[in-house]
Amino acid sequence: MHTAARITSVLTGLTLTLGGVALAAPAAHADIPACTNMVKQAGVEVSDAVRLACTQGVHGDLRACVSNLTQVGTPGGAANGACRLAANPP
């Protein structure tokens, strides 16, 4: 019985570990470059303010991301799309 209990514990631990990795994966694949590339394609120079705004998008604060991108001259549609790319990488 001890062997079966040990195997069950190991498998449970492995499942929890792999599940934790899966939950952390979206943050690891944050797409700041896609966000900044869209801003650049809209004709706006990529600055620290743009990178900060894209970082806000990665963290799920789309309202602040869009607001900050529009403040530096990014058209609304491009700002919205860039922030969505940051929040939801392909």
PyMOL commands that set and color helices and strands:
alter all, ss='L'
color gray80, all
select helices_A, chain A and resi 2-28+32-41+48-58+62-71+76-87
alter helices_A, ss='H'
color red, helices_A
deselect
rebuild
show_as cartoon
